[in-house]
């Protein structure tokens, strides 16, 4: 029987979303600066670990995008790789990044293929490290309830 820590379970709900929101802010803020995708991905991993410690590894795994860390990491690698194709198809060197502006009415947001690259790094880091951490936590949890019967 799993021991419950009610205070942790109660705090994990809002903290999970605050940490994920912070990771997205770092991702979007950092796409013009080095490291936005990597640091944002690390923050997302910490949100997943918090959820796993408070609700179990299975619950944290179900909260991941694509529901599988390996798929999330692979999708990130593919997205990062595809981010270099627009320039290459336009006759420029692969991974030469293109820039544009997205009008939001009250401001313009600079967008580029760098954002796609950082999003790929974010997903890859989140998937790979969350998968590793969840596998380690599952060792401590033992077999799922249905396998113990």
Secondary structure as the mmCIF struct_conf table of DSSP 4:
data_model
#
loop_
_struct_conf.conf_type_id
_struct_conf.id
_struct_conf.beg_label_comp_id
_struct_conf.beg_label_asym_id
_struct_conf.beg_label_seq_id
_struct_conf.end_label_comp_id
_struct_conf.end_label_asym_id
_struct_conf.end_label_seq_id
HELX_LH_PP_P HELX_LH_PP_P1 UNK A 2 UNK A 4
HELX_RH_AL_P HELX_RH_AL_P1 UNK A 6 UNK A 30
TURN_TY1_P TURN_TY1_P1 UNK A 31 UNK A 32
BEND BEND1 UNK A 33 UNK A 33
TURN_TY1_P TURN_TY1_P2 UNK A 34 UNK A 35
HELX_RH_AL_P HELX_RH_AL_P2 UNK A 36 UNK A 55
HELX_RH_AL_P HELX_RH_AL_P3 UNK A 57 UNK A 63
BEND BEND2 UNK A 64 UNK A 64
HELX_RH_3T_P HELX_RH_3T_P1 UNK A 65 UNK A 67
HELX_RH_AL_P HELX_RH_AL_P4 UNK A 69 UNK A 82
TURN_TY1_P TURN_TY1_P3 UNK A 83 UNK A 84
HELX_RH_AL_P HELX_RH_AL_P5 UNK A 85 UNK A 89
TURN_TY1_P TURN_TY1_P4 UNK A 90 UNK A 91
BEND BEND3 UNK A 92 UNK A 92
HELX_LH_PP_P HELX_LH_PP_P2 UNK A 93 UNK A 93
TURN_TY1_P TURN_TY1_P5 UNK A 94 UNK A 95
HELX_LH_PP_P HELX_LH_PP_P3 UNK A 96 UNK A 98
STRN STRN1 UNK A 99 UNK A 103
BEND BEND4 UNK A 105 UNK A 106
STRN STRN2 UNK A 108 UNK A 112
HELX_RH_AL_P HELX_RH_AL_P6 UNK A 113 UNK A 141
BEND BEND5 UNK A 143 UNK A 143
HELX_RH_AL_P HELX_RH_AL_P7 UNK A 145 UNK A 148
#
